[in-house]
Amino acid sequence: MIGFAELIKHKYKSRKPDGKGGWRYEYDQPASASKRATAEHLPESPWRYFKNVPGAKLIPLSKLTPTRAREKGIANAGKYMALAYNGEMEARKPISLKDNGDGTYSVLDGNSTYANAMRNGWAQIPAIIEKSQGRDLLRERLSKRLSGAPAGFGPIPNGTRGGYRKRQGKGWIYWYPETGGASKPAADGGQVGPGGITWDSGQAPEAVLRTLAEHLGGIDEVLKDYKGEEPPASPIYTAIVPSEPKRLRGVWAKAALKMANLMGVGSSPVEAMMEEKTWRNNSGGQAIETPEALHALAKSCEKPWIAAVRSIATAAGGDANFGPGDAFAVKGLGGIKRKTAKKMADRGVDQATVLQGGLGDAVRATILADRAQDVGAAVRKAQAHFEAMGGKMIVDNKFHPPPNSTGYVGVHADVLFPAPGGGMIKAELQFHPKAINSGDRKCVKEQSHALYEKSRGGESAAVKARYDSAQMMLFTAGMLNTLAASK
């Protein structure tokens, strides 16, 4: 029998059970050292990296636009691709694309793989073009999934209570989630009942989370009476752990993709994200050497930064948020010192390196909007505004599937902002729908962050997984709420 050391030198085409508890391999020629791929050198031979599954086709890279770029993910993908080429691990499925309708495609899954293909000068890559669902069809499916409306009932046009109706004779009968039964017409106004998918801005109601979990297969656990770090004082939260997290991930993915499509904003290209690594905090051309110098630069930018972000938010129909009394527009000197010390310890670099390139949130802000379309408009207006000022902005749209373990969503932007006295400062700008971040401690984002902090207390992997699922429930509910407002 061939040994493992010899096996990994070969590329086998297939394997079959040998009837003795082992495998019988069919081999290609051994991969010689000179022909082996490495993470830095990936020869263009697509079908050695990818499975040739039904629907897969070779698509020119020139027609593709990435939707995100993660340096660590790109590095890991390069390693896996080299292993696949050398026959040391299974080939991956083709990357998935969204047809943009103009002959180009957006990369949904496989952004890091795409980045490696680009770096190695490939002309084309195996891909599957996903079939997208229409806006109305997806909204109806999501709404009915949450409401549990009986067959034959459809959403009440322009309704605000989440009610459904069904034709009966010459009139209508109505069904409301909070009653669970059919009724005659009722005044359709006010806040949605317990089974609905929308609520006033603030903490996600427990009843909504319960209904979502029940329609996903049941409730595994109720996490009660947890709260965030203080000060300031934190509300008491309740979250739900679903019994079937895989089904939750499916609903999350559909809602997130619909949100991304409504926004019309993708992540910046890989090249732009790589360029961001070269941005530096500097004051009038002078390098920043101390925390005090960075804090002084940030304070000099405070008023023009607030004015710029408020102008962008207003133009997009949203609101700018800098914390209570605009107190968080500039990171405090103590915060800069603490973060600098942590990054120095984590990365093994000196203070100047962190202060000049490693701190990107000495000034920061959030833009909030009711509808997904308005979030996207704010991102586009911000890009144009900062570039007109002589600055730059790169975007990471976290609504694009697949999700991270918690289901966190938002649009994050790194901004290179011109300082009024000359020089540049790196700033952070986030964009969120109000159903996820309403700007106070009751919102979904804060509710989720409290769970995240709780999960970092040394709990087991199984406990952390439950906390992650509970956070994904919150963000999924927030997205469904936003979709209902984005009609």
N, C-alpha and C positions, 0 to 999 in steps of 0.2 A: 504494500500500500504506500502511496506517495505521502511523504511527511509534510507537516505544515510549512516548514522553512522552504521546502521546494515548491509547495503549492502556491505561495504568495509571489513566486517569480513568474507564474504563468497566468495567461488570460484564458479562462475556460468559457466555452460557448454555452454549455448547459450542464446540468447534473440530474441524475435520476437515482432513486433508491436501488441499492444493490441486493436487496433481499436479506441482508445480514445485519441490518441496523446501521449501515453506513451509506455512502454515496458513490456513484460511478460518474466520473467527470469526463466531458469531452473538451479537449483543449485546442486552442489556437497555438501558434508558435510562441515560445517563451518570449517575454518582454525583456530584451537585453537592456543593460544599464544605459546604453546610449539612446535607446528609444523610449525609455520610461518618462512619464510625465512627472512634473513637480508642481507644487502650488504656484510657483513663479513662472512655469513654462507649461502651458496646456495646449498641445498641438490641436489643430482644427480637424477633428474626426468625430463629428457630433454623436453618431450612434454608438460610440464607445462610452459615452457619458450618460446617454439617455435611453430609456426603454422606448421601443418603437410600438406604441400602443395605438389602437384605433383613434382616428381623429387627429393624430400628430402630423405636423407638416413642418418643413423647413421655411423659416421666415427670415428675410434679410434684417440684420441688426439696425440698418439705417432707417428702418420704418418703426423702430421701437422707442418708447419713452419710459424710463423708469419712474416708479412712484415713490421710492424711498431708497436710501443708501445708508448702510450701517457698516462702519469700518471693520468691526469685529466679525459681523456676519459675512462680509466679503472675504475676509481672511479664512474663515472656517470653510466657506463654500469652495475656495480654491484647493484646500486640503482634500475635501471629499471628492472633488472632481478628479484630482490626480489619482486617488485610490481607485476610483471607478475605471479610469483609463487603463490603469495597470492591472486591472482584474482582481483587486484586493478588497473590493466591496461592491455591492449591487449597484447597478446604474439607477439613476433617479428618474422620476416621471418627467415629461417635458414641462417647460415653464408654461404658465397660463396667461392669456392675454385678453384684454377688452378691446373690441373693435371701435375705433373712434369715429368711424363713418367717413373718413377722408383719405383712406388708404394707409393710415398709420394705426398703431396699436399701443395701448398702455400696459405695462407689465403689472399683473396682479400678484402672482406668486412666482418667485424665482428672480427677484431683483438682484440678489448677490451673485447668483449664477450668471445673469446677464452682464453684470459688471466685470466678472472674470473673462467672459467671452470678449467683451470690448477691449480689455487690457491686452488680450493676446491676439488682437487683430482678426478675429473671426469675421466671416462675411455673413453667415446665417446661423440660426439656432433652432432646434426642435421646439415646437410650441403647440399648444391647443388653444384655439380661440373660443372663449366661453360664450354661451348664449345668455344674453341679459334678459331680464324680465321687465315688462313695462311698468311704469310708475304706479298707475292705478291698480294693476293686478297685485303688485307687491304690497301696497298699502292695505288693500282689502284683505289679503291673506294675513298680514300681521295684525290687523284690527280684529278680525274674527278669531284669530288664534288666542288673543288675550280676552276677548269679551265672552267667548263661549256662546255666541248668538246661535239659536237653533237654525236648522236648514231652512232656506227660503227667505230669511231676514237679511236685509241690507242696511248699510249705514244711513241714518237720516241726513239728507242733504243740509249742510250748514248747521248741523246740530252741535251743541256745546256740552251736552250731558253724556255723550257716548252712546246714545240710544240707537235702536235698530227698528225697522218697520217691515211689514209684509202686507201685500194687497189682500183684502178679504171682501169679496163682493164689490160694492162701489166705494168702499172706504179702505182704511188701513187699521191694522192692529200693531201695537208697539211693544218692544222688549227692551228693558233697561237692565244693565249689569247689576245695579244695586238691589233690584227686586227679584231678579232671576225668573220672572214670569211675564207672560204677555198681558197687555192692558190696553185700554182705550187711550186716545191721544192725551198727552200731558204736556204741560209747559216745558219746552226744551231749552232751559237756560240754567246757568249756574255751573258749579264745578262737577266734573265727572265723578260718578260713583265708584265704589270699591273695585269693581272689575274693569274699569276703563283704562285707557292707556295715556291719559293726560291728567295733569294736576297743576295747581298753581306753583309758581317757582318756589323752590325750597326743598325740604327733605322729602325723599321719595316715600309716599305713604306705605305702611306695612301691608295694607289690603291690596294695593296694586302689585307689590312684590309677591304676595301669596298667590294671587290670581295667575300671574305669569308663571310661577313655579308649578302650580297645579296643572296648567295647560302644557307644561313641558314634561310631565310625568310624575309630579309629586314633590313634596318637601322633605328634605333629609334632616334639616336642623334649623332652628330659629336662634339667631345670635342676638340676644337682648341686652339692653342696658350697657352698651359700650360707648365710649366717648373719645374725643380727640385729646391731643395734648393741650395743656393750659399753661399760662394765660394766652389769649383771652378765654373766658369761660366757654366750654363746649356744650352743645346740646347732647342729650342722651339719644342714641341711635338704636335702630333695630334693623337687622338684615336677615335675608333668607338664603339658605344653602339648598340648591335644587338636588333632587335625587338622581337626575340624569344630566350631568354637565355636558355630555357630548351633544345632546339636543339643544342645549342652551348655546353652545358655540355655533351651531348652525343658524339659529335665529340672530345671534350677534353678527355673524358674517353677512347675512342678507341685509340687516339694518345698516351696518357700517358701509357696505358697498353702495347702498342707496344714498346714504348721507354724502359719501364722497362724490357720487355722480351729480347730486344736486348742487354741491359746492362748486364743482367744476374746477377744482384746484388739485394738482398733484404735487408730489415732493420735487424738490429741485434736482437737477441732473447730478450724477455722481461727481462730475468734474467740478461743479460749483461747491458741493459739499467738501471736496478735497481742498478747494481754494480757501474755504473758511478756516482751515487749520493754519493758514498763513496770516490771518488777521491778527493785529496787535493793538492793545491799548497804548496810546501815546498822547502826550500833552504838548501841543505845539511842536511836534517832531521830536520831543525828548522822551526817551524810554522811561517807563514807570518802574521804579525800583523799590518803593515801600508801600505798605497798605495805606498810609496817610496820603500819599500822592494819588493813588487810585481813587480814594474817597473824595479828595478835593476835585479831581477831574469829573467824577460822577455828579457832585453837587453843582458844578458849573453847567452841567448838561440838564439839570432837573427841570427848569422852566421850559426850555425849548422842546425837551422830550415830551413833557406832559401836553404841551400845546399841539405838537405834531400828532400824537396818538389820539387826542380828543378830536382833532380835525378829521382824521381818518375814520374814527368810529361814527361820528355824526354823518359823514358823507355816505356811509354804508347802512345807515339806519340802526346802528347799534349803540352801545354804551362803553365808555372807557372806564377801567377800574384800576386804581392804584392803591387799594386798601383804604381803610377809614381815614378821612382827612388827607388823602394822597400820601399817607405816611410811608408806604412801601415802595414808592417810585424809585427811591435810592436805597441801596443796601447800606445798613449802618456800618460804622468803622469796626465795631466788634464782630459783626457778621463776616466782614471781609477778612479780618484776621483769623477767625476760626476756620473759614473755608480754605484759606491759603495754607494754613498749617496742616489741615487734613489732606489736601491735594499734594503737598510736599511729601508727607509721609506715605501716601498711597502710591505715588508715582516715582519717588526717589529723585526728585528734581529740586533745584534751588528756588528761593523765594521770587526772584525776578522773573524766572520762566513762568511760574504760575500767574503772577500779577499781570504780565504782559499778554500771555496767550491763553492761559488756563481758566481765567475767570471771565465769564461772559454774561453775568447778570448783575453787575454793579448798578445798572439801571434796568428797570423791568416794568412790565405792564400787561394787562389782559384786556382784550376786546370781547364783549359779550353781545350776542344777538339772538333774537327769537327763532329765526328760521335758518335752515341750512344754507339757503341761497344767500342770505345776508352775511353769514360767516365767510362764505367764499368771496363775496364782494369786498368784504373788509380786507381779506388777504391780498387781493389784487390791487386794491387802492393803496394799501401799505407798501407793496412792492414799488408801485409807481412813485409814491410820495418820497420814499427814502432815496430812490435812485435820482429823482429830480433835485434832491438836496446835495447830491454828491456822495451818498452812502450806498450801502448794499444790503440785501436781505436774501437769505436762503430759507427754504420751507421744508418741514418734515410733517407730512399729513398722516397722522396716526389712525385715521379712519379707514385706511386701506387694509383689507385683510392680508395675511392672517393675524389674529389677535395675539398680544402677549398673554401671559397666564392670568392677568387680572382683568383683561378686556378694556384697559384704559384707552380713552380716545381723546383727541384734541388736535389742534394744529399748532405746532411749535415753530417759531421763527427765530433765527439768529440774525441780529441787525448790527451792521457797522455804521454807527451814528456819528455824524460830524460834530465835533465839539465847537462851541461858539468862539473860543480863543485860539482855534487851530488844533489840529490833531484829531484823533478818532477814539471812540470808546465802543466796546462790544456790549450790546444790549440784548435782552431777552423779551420777546413779545409772544404771548399766547392768544389763541382765538378759540372761544368755546360757545356752544349754544347755551342759552340760559337754563334750559331744563337739566343741564349737567353742571354748570357753574353759574349760579345766580349772584355771586359776589359776596355771599355771607356764609356762615359756618353751618347752615342747615342744608346746603346744597349737596347734590350727589357726589361731586368731586371731594368735598370735605368729609362726607360720610364714608366714602371709599378710602380716603387717606387715613382715617382713624382705624379702619380695619387693617390697612397695610402696616401701620405702626404696630398694631397688636400682633400681627403675624411675624414681626421681627424679634419677638421676645424669646427666641430659642425653641419654639414649638417644633414638633416633628414634621416631617414632610407631608404626612397625611393631614395633619391639622392645618398646615399652610395651604394645602390644596383646597380645603373647605373654605378658608378665608378668601382664596383667589376666586372660587366660584361665586361666593357671595358678592364680591366686588364686580364680577362680570354681570351678575343680575342687575346691579345698580346702573351700570353704564348702558346695558341693553334697554332697560326701562327708560333711561334718559334719552336714548336715541329714538325709541318709539314715540315718546312724547314730542320730540322735536319734529319727527316726520309728520305727525298729526297736525302740527302747526305750520308745516311747510307746503301745504296744499296750494 
